Amino acid sequence: MGRLFTVTFVTLLTLAWTSPPPVKSPVKKTLPRLTPQGAPSPRSIILDRLHAPALGPEDPLPPQDEAEANVMCLECAIAFDFLTAEMKEGVGYDTLVKEAIAVCVTVTGMTKVYCDGFIPLVAPAVYHILSTNNISASDACGEVMSSIGCTSTNPDREWSVTLQGTKPPIQPIVLPKVYRIQRRKRRGTGEITGTVVHLPGCWRTCWLTSPSPTRYGLCYTFPDIDYVVWTGDVVPHNMWSTSKEWNLRMVRETYEMVRKYFPNTPIFPVVGNHEMSPIDQFPNPNAEDTPQDLAATWLYQGLIEQWSHLVPHLDNSTVMRGAYYSVLVKPGFRIISFNTMFGYATNLWLVENSQDPGDELAWLEEELNKAEAAGELVHLLGHVPPGLISTERTWSREYNKIVVRYENIIRGQFYGHTHYDEVEIFHDGDRPVSVAYICPSQTPWYYLNPAYRIYHVDGDRENTTRLVLDHETYIMNLTEAQETGLVRWYQLYSAREQYGMTSLTPADWEDLAHRMAEDRELFDMYFRNYVSAGDPFLEVTCDDLCYEKLLCGIVTSNRNDLDQCLAILQRKRRL
């Protein structure tokens, strides 16, 4: 019995990537399955995800109540203590891995194909971290399983980023006037009807979460794209069968594909959680004892080989350190891409040390401070949005502090990861100060339509704001494609037109959130766009719990602060 608990901790860690419930029926002796036998119906999966939207697509669903969360945290702590005890008694690594695979199959309900592949990938990092550090059970579980409510009392989990200088007075924003709106149609892959907004000095920015050859009708429909923002995850979701070699192949092939279709367009990429093998596991660049076979050096070198062809004037030194960079796109305008995996709780290396890994947030603050002094405006690019409950608590808080300090120069934030079309509004007290755009994904997982987005950004003019002036989202409806056998990309919506917004400032998005809390029909339009008009989601619909969860997600960028969430729920419930 003790040996079972020994490996249960390793298996509990795999729950961060194995959200299906336990399997009750045995796996049939046929072809290997990659999904659990007796897996829940699509409707059940959809409802579960809608009732927990502040998660990444691989994050475990949270418990139903506090009592269940407390039990899970206790089980994790017991399993951790047994594991560390067995390691001290000299139980061999190979034995632990074999038993972890057995428990993975019998306890989590994942298939043998999955467990045989995933456990050996993640076990070396777990074994190294626990062998070389004195970590308590409550601390480890509080860090790794914080998304389900586990907490740590370790004072080292508290840290802060130094903010330089005094925040200048808030500068008023003067937006340009739209002087012509024109419809145009061009031939591309399928047929796309796009709305092109002609603005003084307007930049058309393409926003991708993942590339696909069928998507590149957009390069014909929008031949005047100024630059491409690409927010990571070029590797598919087969996290049980990744390898360094295979992941690098995916990185190389996808970046070459993008260069083929945008040969003369600057492309600003972000590293996603799937680029790493095993998934999510980015060691702290400050750690001096990380074994070379567990380090991320191979990935960073591969990214440099590709990114150096995409990003003008790329500083390879920061990419080699942690896959982040800062680039002056043109005088007065800077793009900063940073690695959010150093603040993602499913990164097990945070158990070892979670204090600003790689000094990345300190570097980000320094870059913003220099940009402020130089009179530059900045767009921030990341993968995991900072308001997710799977974000590391302190990292989420400190990142929000940086955004509030530099609100005068941060004019846009862009993320991916969730696969949904959504926004996060940042606040200084009750005042909205910034907005993060979270773009829908090209992958249809779960039950979505592939999508891409065009941003219209205030461009080169005197007193430019570099704000997003409007955005348009395009989809390929999979139901239609299956029925007709044809691929057709078309505009799903324009933000300003769909939501009745005069502009897209943080205050405008806050106003939209408040209006949606009081107008269910308006919210239902947001929900349709949130799921990229995926027919399975639209058939299930968004019930009242889903409604409230999504409203909270819009106004919450700091997972530690639910004040805005409570306020918007009060607004909704008093009607």
CORCORGI-V207406 format. One line per field, one symbol per residue. psi: psi as a letter, one per 40 degrees, with the letter a starting at -180 (. if undefined). Layout:
psi=???
This chain:
psi=ddddddeddddddeeeegeiiihdiihigaihieiihfiiidddddddddegefiideiihiididddddddddddddddddddddddeehidddddddddddddddeeiiddddddddddddddddddddeighiddddddddfdeeeiiiehdeehiihhhiahhiihhihhiihhehhhhihihahahhhihhhhihfhhhhhhidiihdededdeddgefhdihhhfigehafgeefiidddddddddddddddddegdehhhhiihidedihiheghihdeheehideeieddddddddddddedhhfhhddddddffiihhhdihehihhhiheeefhdehdedddhegghefddddddddddddddefiiihhhadhieeieeihdddddddddddddfddeheihhibdeeihiihhiigbehheihhhhiiidiehhfiiiiiihihhhbgihfiefihdiihhiihhdddddddeihhhihdihddddefhdifiddddddddddddegdddddddddddeffhddddddihadddddddddddeheheeheddddddddddee.
